[in-house]
Amino acid sequence: MARARSFSARLRAWFGIDLRSLALFRVALGALLLVDLASRARLLATNYADLGAHPRELVLAYETAAALPWPHLLFGSTLAQGLLFAAAAVAALLLALGWHTRLATVASWLLLTSLQARNPLVLDGGDHLLRVLLFWSMFLPLGARASWDARHPAADAAPDLVCSPASAALLLQVAVMFLVTGLLKTGPEWTSDGTAIHYALSRKWWILPLGEWLLAHPPLPAWLTPAVRWYELLGPLLLFAPVATAKLRLVGIAGFLGLLAGLGLGLRLNLFPWIGAAGLLPFVPGLVWQARAAGSPGQPLPSRPRRAVPSAARRMLAGAVGVGVLGLLGLVLWINAASVSSRLEPPAALRSVASLLQLEQSWSMYAPSPRHVDVWFRHRGQLRNGAPVDLDRATGGAGWEKVERAWRDYRFQYFLQKLAAPKWEVPLRAYGEWLCRRWNLDRSGGARLDRIAIERVVQPIALPGEAAREPESQHAAGIVCPL
């Protein structure tokens, strides 16, 4: 009996989440969803409407998730997409406030997954992480503390710790992301050469001031390269230490926050550092909140009312949901193991379940090796009067202003990086046709575009002490503009 109690206490220490930490996580999720929606709304028509750069018909042709009737794939107008954005914003706000929290969480996951299915080519690792965090959150009591729902007296009767298959899934999801990212970094740039961070930073559009400073001091990237990889491998152990779990967990959280801060200050990574930081909040142990309460003078907390005993039907339903969550957690762990070793590939039927629920994942960030080249597009046009035009330097026209705005946007640059791969030739041509439409929107006669040539420019990245090499231009696509 004592051994069983000890094992139960260990499970609670590893996989239990303090409800106050869960409340902070809920607020962070809602805020991140609102910021994400606001950043996407800047190019709502460009990225999500049928007359934009990536029409629905293309997504329906290559994306398996598009087989489901996701709301964003049912409508192609800017107005309809805007209404869906507004609905997602309402759900995110309700989630942050904790009003009808469970429903708001489900709605937020559904609308975020639908939005991501509409244009997968603008998604980065942070988008995938946010989606899976929301998925596991649907099975957790996010509104049990510091929420509108928690005003109900029954909420105070809940214990401060939730330990369930869903809490284990949420914590393991975050830890596995870091661990798998480290395991996949098998290239010599990470393991022996110490050049990985130099390569990652040496891409001109993506680098930020801290990254430029690091490149100006070559020994620092060489030292940081193995440090990043080893912390990704060993840091998760601090989150699930067998002794002094709570204290070592705080050390692990601090280390990962430092890693995420360095990434966010050195490279343009959009919301990924913030989403990663939010994913660490459920790890915050109860001792933090206890210390805070001990340092706040005031009246002793009133005793909590006795918690109502759930009915047999509710207990059976909760048990069935728990079994289902455990099964999905096992599948997610299996998928992550398969990304490290192809010999562990799960059956196709199980893969289809993960794909249906949008739980497919691969955390191959700068792995196994970062790119050794920087890639961008060069756009050259010919007007109907025969005059050439350098579209990269062109300005003016209400239609072309949207193109200039898109080229300055993180997600659109990420989209163009994806299109640089030869397999995306059809979406690349659709992008070129969109350029034609934007240019010709408010031009007439000989000033209208007749054709566009898109070149892929490949710039090899030179290591410290090497001479810079000239970029190479490759023909990517030729588009005849529609009349």
QUIMOTA-V867024 format. One record per residue. N is the residue number from 1. RES is the residue in three letters. OMEGA is omega as a letter, one per 40 degrees, with the letter a starting at -180 (NA if undefined). Layout:
# QUIMOTA-V867024
N & RES & OMEGA
N & RES & OMEGA
This chain:
# QUIMOTA-V867024
1 & MET & i
2 & ALA & i
3 & ARG & i
4 & ALA & i
5 & ARG & i
6 & SER & i
7 & PHE & i
8 & SER & i
9 & ALA & i
10 & ARG & i
11 & LEU & i
12 & ARG & i
13 & ALA & a
14 & TRP & a
15 & PHE & i
16 & GLY & i
17 & ILE & i
18 & ASP & a
19 & LEU & i
20 & ARG & i
21 & SER & i
22 & LEU & i
23 & ALA & i
24 & LEU & i
25 & PHE & i
26 & ARG & i
27 & VAL & i
28 & ALA & i
29 & LEU & a
30 & GLY & i
31 & ALA & i
32 & LEU & i
33 & LEU & i
34 & LEU & i
35 & VAL & i
36 & ASP & i
37 & LEU & a
38 & ALA & a
39 & SER & i
40 & ARG & a
41 & ALA & i
42 & ARG & i
43 & LEU & a
44 & LEU & a
45 & ALA & a
46 & THR & a
47 & ASN & a
48 & TYR & i
49 & ALA & a
50 & ASP & i
51 & LEU & i
52 & GLY & a
53 & ALA & a
54 & HIS & a
55 & PRO & a
56 & ARG & a
57 & GLU & i
58 & LEU & a
59 & VAL & a
60 & LEU & a
61 & ALA & a
62 & TYR & a
63 & GLU & a
64 & THR & i
65 & ALA & a
66 & ALA & i
67 & ALA & i
68 & LEU & a
69 & PRO & i
70 & TRP & a
71 & PRO & a
72 & HIS & i
73 & LEU & i
74 & LEU & a
75 & PHE & a
76 & GLY & a
77 & SER & i
78 & THR & a
79 & LEU & a
80 & ALA & i
81 & GLN & i
82 & GLY & i
83 & LEU & i
84 & LEU & i
85 & PHE & a
86 & ALA & i
87 & ALA & i
88 & ALA & i
89 & ALA & i
90 & VAL & i
91 & ALA & i
92 & ALA & i
93 & LEU & i
94 & LEU & i
95 & LEU & a
96 & ALA & a
97 & LEU & a
98 & GLY & i
99 & TRP & a
100 & HIS & a
101 & THR & a
102 & ARG & i
103 & LEU & i
104 & ALA & i
105 & THR & i
106 & VAL & i
107 & ALA & a
108 & SER & i
109 & TRP & a
110 & LEU & a
111 & LEU & i
112 & LEU & i
113 & THR & i
114 & SER & i
115 & LEU & i
116 & GLN & i
117 & ALA & a
118 & ARG & a
119 & ASN & a
120 & PRO & a
121 & LEU & i
122 & VAL & a
123 & LEU & i
124 & ASP & a
125 & GLY & i
126 & GLY & i
127 & ASP & i
128 & HIS & i
129 & LEU & i
130 & LEU & a
131 & ARG & a
132 & VAL & i
133 & LEU & i
134 & LEU & a
135 & PHE & a
136 & TRP & a
137 & SER & a
138 & MET & a
139 & PHE & a
140 & LEU & i
141 & PRO & a
142 & LEU & a
143 & GLY & a
144 & ALA & i
145 & ARG & i
146 & ALA & a
147 & SER & i
148 & TRP & i
149 & ASP & a
150 & ALA & i
151 & ARG & a
152 & HIS & a
153 & PRO & a
154 & ALA & a
155 & ALA & a
156 & ASP & a
157 & ALA & a
158 & ALA & i
159 & PRO & a
160 & ASP & a
161 & LEU & i
162 & VAL & i
163 & CYS & a
164 & SER & i
165 & PRO & a
166 & ALA & i
167 & SER & i
168 & ALA & a
169 & ALA & a
170 & LEU & a
171 & LEU & a
172 & LEU & i
173 & GLN & a
174 & VAL & a
175 & ALA & a
176 & VAL & i
177 & MET & a
178 & PHE & a
179 & LEU & a
180 & VAL & i
181 & THR & i
182 & GLY & a
183 & LEU & a
184 & LEU & i
185 & LYS & a
186 & THR & a
187 & GLY & a
188 & PRO & i
189 & GLU & i
190 & TRP & a
191 & THR & a
192 & SER & a
193 & ASP & a
194 & GLY & a
195 & THR & a
196 & ALA & a
197 & ILE & i
198 & HIS & i
199 & TYR & a
200 & ALA & a
201 & LEU & a
202 & SER & i
203 & ARG & a
204 & LYS & a
205 & TRP & a
206 & TRP & a
207 & ILE & i
208 & LEU & a
209 & PRO & i
210 & LEU & i
211 & GLY & i
212 & GLU & i
213 & TRP & i
214 & LEU & i
215 & LEU & i
216 & ALA & i
217 & HIS & a
218 & PRO & i
219 & PRO & a
220 & LEU & i
221 & PRO & i
222 & ALA & i
223 & TRP & a
224 & LEU & a
225 & THR & i
226 & PRO & a
227 & ALA & i
228 & VAL & a
229 & ARG & a
230 & TRP & i
231 & TYR & i
232 & GLU & i
233 & LEU & a
234 & LEU & a
235 & GLY & i
236 & PRO & i
237 & LEU & i
238 & LEU & a
239 & LEU & a
240 & PHE & a
241 & ALA & a
242 & PRO & i
243 & VAL & a
244 & ALA & a
245 & THR & a
246 & ALA & a
247 & LYS & i
248 & LEU & i
249 & ARG & i
250 & LEU & i
251 & VAL & i
252 & GLY & i
253 & ILE & a
254 & ALA & i
255 & GLY & i
256 & PHE & i
257 & LEU & i
258 & GLY & i
259 & LEU & a
260 & LEU & i
261 & ALA & i
262 & GLY & i
263 & LEU & a
264 & GLY & i
265 & LEU & a
266 & GLY & a
267 & LEU & i
268 & ARG & a
269 & LEU & i
270 & ASN & a
271 & LEU & a
272 & PHE & i
273 & PRO & a
274 & TRP & i
275 & ILE & i
276 & GLY & i
277 & ALA & i
278 & ALA & i
279 & GLY & i
280 & LEU & a
281 & LEU & i
282 & PRO & i
283 & PHE & a
284 & VAL & a
285 & PRO & a
286 & GLY & a
287 & LEU & i
288 & VAL & a
289 & TRP & i
290 & GLN & i
291 & ALA & i
292 & ARG & i
293 & ALA & a
294 & ALA & a
295 & GLY & a
296 & SER & i
297 & PRO & i
298 & GLY & a
299 & GLN & i
300 & PRO & i
301 & LEU & i
302 & PRO & i
303 & SER & a
304 & ARG & i
305 & PRO & i
306 & ARG & a
307 & ARG & i
308 & ALA & i
309 & VAL & a
310 & PRO & i
311 & SER & i
312 & ALA & a
313 & ALA & i
314 & ARG & i
315 & ARG & i
316 & MET & i
317 & LEU & i
318 & ALA & i
319 & GLY & i
320 & ALA & i
321 & VAL & i
322 & GLY & i
323 & VAL & i
324 & GLY & i
325 & VAL & i
326 & LEU & i
327 & GLY & i
328 & LEU & i
329 & LEU & i
330 & GLY & i
331 & LEU & i
332 & VAL & i
333 & LEU & i
334 & TRP & i
335 & ILE & i
336 & ASN & i
337 & ALA & i
338 & ALA & i
339 & SER & i
340 & VAL & i
341 & SER & a
342 & SER & i
343 & ARG & a
344 & LEU & a
345 & GLU & i
346 & PRO & i
347 & PRO & a
348 & ALA & a
349 & ALA & i
350 & LEU & i
351 & ARG & a
352 & SER & i
353 & VAL & i
354 & ALA & i
355 & SER & a
356 & LEU & a
357 & LEU & i
358 & GLN & i
359 & LEU & i
360 & GLU & a
361 & GLN & i
362 & SER & a
363 & TRP & a
364 & SER & a
365 & MET & a
366 & TYR & a
367 & ALA & e
368 & PRO & i
369 & SER & i
370 & PRO & i
371 & ARG & i
372 & HIS & a
373 & VAL & i
374 & ASP & a
375 & VAL & i
376 & TRP & a
377 & PHE & i
378 & ARG & a
379 & HIS & i
380 & ARG & a
381 & GLY & i
382 & GLN & a
383 & LEU & a
384 & ARG & i
385 & ASN & i
386 & GLY & a
387 & ALA & i
388 & PRO & i
389 & VAL & i
390 & ASP & a
391 & LEU & i
392 & ASP & a
393 & ARG & a
394 & ALA & i
395 & THR & i
396 & GLY & i
397 & GLY & a
398 & ALA & i
399 & GLY & a
400 & TRP & i
401 & GLU & i
402 & LYS & i
403 & VAL & i
404 & GLU & i
405 & ARG & i
406 & ALA & a
407 & TRP & i
408 & ARG & a
409 & ASP & a
410 & TYR & a
411 & ARG & a
412 & PHE & i
413 & GLN & i
414 & TYR & i
415 & PHE & a
416 & LEU & i
417 & GLN & i
418 & LYS & a
419 & LEU & i
420 & ALA & i
421 & ALA & a
422 & PRO & a
423 & LYS & a
424 & TRP & a
425 & GLU & a
426 & VAL & i
427 & PRO & i
428 & LEU & i
429 & ARG & i
430 & ALA & i
431 & TYR & i
432 & GLY & i
433 & GLU & i
434 & TRP & i
435 & LEU & i
436 & CYS & a
437 & ARG & a
438 & ARG & a
439 & TRP & a
440 & ASN & a
441 & LEU & a
442 & ASP & i
443 & ARG & a
444 & SER & i
445 & GLY & a
446 & GLY & i
447 & ALA & i
448 & ARG & i
449 & LEU & i
450 & ASP & a
451 & ARG & i
452 & ILE & i
453 & ALA & i
454 & ILE & i
455 & GLU & i
456 & ARG & a
457 & VAL & a
458 & VAL & a
459 & GLN & i
460 & PRO & i
461 & ILE & a
462 & ALA & i
463 & LEU & i
464 & PRO & a
465 & GLY & i
466 & GLU & i
467 & ALA & i
468 & ALA & i
469 & ARG & a
470 & GLU & i
471 & PRO & i
472 & GLU & i
473 & SER & i
474 & GLN & i
475 & HIS & a
476 & ALA & a
477 & ALA & i
478 & GLY & a
479 & ILE & i
480 & VAL & a
481 & CYS & i
482 & PRO & i
483 & LEU & NA
